[in-house]
Amino acid sequence: MTIQAIRIQPAEFSQRTEQLQQFVLADNLRGVLLFDSINILYFTGFAFMPTERLIAYVLNAAGERAMVVPRLELEHAQAEAQIDRVVHYQEYPGDPHPTAVLKQLLSDMDMIKAGDRLGADLNGYPWIFGYEGATLEALTGMEFVNMQGQLNRMQAIKSAAELALIKESCKWTHLAHMLLQRYTAVNETETAVGLRASQEATLIMLDTIGPLYRSQDMWNNGPSAYYRGQIGRGAAIPHALANNITFQPGDVLVTGAACPMWGYNSELERTMFVGEPDKRQKELFNHAKTVQEVAFETLKPGVHCCDVDSAVRAYYEEHNLMPYWRHHTGHAIGLRYHEGPFLDTGDDTIIGEGMVFTVEPGLYTPEVGGFRHSDTVVITAGGIEILTYYPRDWTSLVIPI
């Protein structure tokens, strides 16, 4: 394997830029600005940690690409970004303010004309970490056209290279989860078990593909597996937070595992048990497993996202499970661990080949716990390919006492 085989190549960034330029021309815009760090990564390959320091990607109607960055990111952007030029300002808030440097860049690229329209993902740099600055409309005197919806639809269809990165992510996610299950035991804590599994999986991955690997993620530098407080009755809270809980016999466990691979994500979740589950736990587990299979069977090209969620809810209704419903069936995944479109009754997006989704319908009851498997799937011509491959039957997911 070579480094070229496990990352997005310059030609693909160029293709993405050409498609973005076509949006600009079709909408009769002077150009487009991107402030969101994931959007910038998608078009340039430049991964960075957003702070109060404004960073923007600029593309004019002629196809010229530029970035504005703070001084501390200058060499980083010059080395990593697939871009024509980089300009910088000294520091935030600075004098001049970063927006003055951005305005000069837009003027130099013939993108400012009063009364014309300018595309962007946000109407100015977002107000994070204390940042304050003019909106794009106030800065330029032009109409702001929100292009994030077009970007979402563009990013939803994964290329062969993107799919290869997501599949590679699934391999190491699987390893981390296997170690999580292996090290979980009565009287151990979720903190110790999660750290051990994640660190060991990361070291194994680095021994195997270390020279090829980059996380390009702000939060994780390799595979990770965890419980995030979804233990015992806490498993009934879908988005609980870790609380250093100690495992006890009879606990229902809901797991999570992931591995950023050059920025691309996969998701693996399982319901497990400390000791053999009782009759009620088995009943709810089997319903959750079956309803996930209903979603698998419904997912295919040409189907609307809402149809998948409707099929899942119909199963819940038929089996009197709606009191245990908490969330939609799933979401797209890629450079963001949550992307659109969504497998939800409110999303009528037509599912297309190359889209990647998590499929994760769940059941939650405070008296018993939570029950949710999540698998990452790609839409194919004939239906789906399930990319995650961890066991799904309850007998494989019991922690021995």
Buried (B, 14 or more C-beta within 10 A) or exposed (E): EEEEEBBBEEEBBBEBBEEBBEBBEEEEBBBBBBBBBBBBBBBBBBBBEBBBBBBBBBBBBEBBBBBBBBEEBBEBBBEBBBBBBBBBBEEBBBEEBBBBBBBBBBEBBEBBEEEBBBBBBBBBBBEEEEBEBBBBBEBBEBEBBEBBEBBBEBBBBBEEBBBBBBBBBBBBBBBBBBBBBEBBEBEBBBBEBBBBBBBBBBEBBEEEBEEBBBBBBEEBBBBBBBBBBBBBBBBBBBEBEBBEBBBEEBBBBBBBBBBBBBBBBBBBBBBBBBBBBEEEBEBBBBBBBEBBBBBBEBBBBEBBBBBBBBBBBEBBEEBEBEEBBBBBBBBBBBBBBEBBBBBBBEBEBEBBBBBBBBBBBBBBBEEBBBBBBBBBBBBEEEBBEBBBEBEBEBEEBBBEE
